[in-house]
Amino acid sequence: MGNFIRLERVAVDEDLPPDGKGLGSGERIALRHENGQHCWNGPNRSTLVVLACAEKDEIWKIVEEEKC
């Protein structure tokens, strides 16, 4: 995952699924993590955690575009 670096604002634009568990569109707060596990064929891994408000605390979606 990496080490926490900073809070930042990100623009999102995705369709909401029927259950409403998605980011929708607009500006969101995100947690940036960098300098994670080193990949054998590339850079250190990093993570961007995008936050949204809801009634319950839960993880809606996890996506790893590419590992390395």
C-alpha positions as CSV (number, residue, x, y, z in Angstrom):
1,M,0.0,0.0,0.0
2,G,2.8,2.4,0.8
3,N,3.2,5.2,3.4
4,F,0.7,8.0,3.8
5,I,2.0,11.1,2.0
6,R,-0.9,13.6,1.9
7,L,-4.6,14.4,1.5
8,E,-5.6,15.6,-1.9
9,R,-8.6,16.5,-4.0
10,V,-9.5,14.3,-7.0
11,A,-12.1,14.7,-9.7
12,V,-14.3,11.6,-10.2
13,D,-16.8,10.8,-12.9
14,E,-18.5,7.4,-12.8
15,D,-22.0,6.1,-13.1
16,L,-23.7,5.1,-9.9
17,P,-24.7,1.4,-9.8
18,P,-28.3,0.5,-8.8
19,D,-27.3,0.0,-5.2
20,G,-25.9,3.5,-5.0
21,K,-22.5,2.4,-3.8
22,G,-20.2,4.4,-6.0
23,L,-18.4,7.7,-6.2
24,G,-20.7,9.5,-8.7
25,S,-19.2,12.6,-10.2
26,G,-17.5,15.6,-8.6
27,E,-14.6,16.4,-6.4
28,R,-13.7,14.0,-3.6
29,I,-11.0,13.9,-0.9
30,A,-8.4,11.2,-1.3
31,L,-5.5,9.7,0.8
32,R,-2.3,9.3,-1.2
33,H,0.2,6.5,-0.2
34,E,3.6,6.1,-1.9
35,N,6.8,4.1,-1.5
36,G,5.1,0.8,-1.0
37,Q,6.4,-2.7,-1.8
38,H,9.1,-2.7,-4.6
39,C,8.1,-4.4,-7.8
40,W,10.7,-6.7,-9.3
41,N,10.2,-5.1,-12.7
42,G,9.2,-1.6,-11.9
43,P,8.6,1.2,-9.3
44,N,7.4,0.9,-5.8
45,R,3.7,0.4,-5.4
46,S,1.4,3.3,-4.5
47,T,-2.3,3.7,-3.5
48,L,-4.9,6.3,-3.8
49,V,-7.9,5.9,-1.4
50,V,-10.9,7.9,-2.5
51,L,-13.4,8.8,0.3
52,A,-17.1,9.3,0.1
53,C,-19.8,9.8,2.7
54,A,-22.5,7.1,3.4
55,E,-24.7,5.9,6.2
56,K,-22.4,3.0,7.1
57,D,-18.6,2.6,7.2
58,E,-17.7,0.1,4.4
59,I,-15.5,-0.5,1.5
60,W,-17.4,-0.4,-1.8
61,K,-14.8,-1.1,-4.4
62,I,-11.1,-2.0,-4.7
63,V,-9.3,-1.6,-8.0
64,E,-5.6,-2.2,-8.8
65,E,-5.1,-1.1,-12.3
66,E,-1.7,-2.8,-12.5
67,K,0.5,-4.3,-9.8
68,C,3.8,-3.1,-11.2
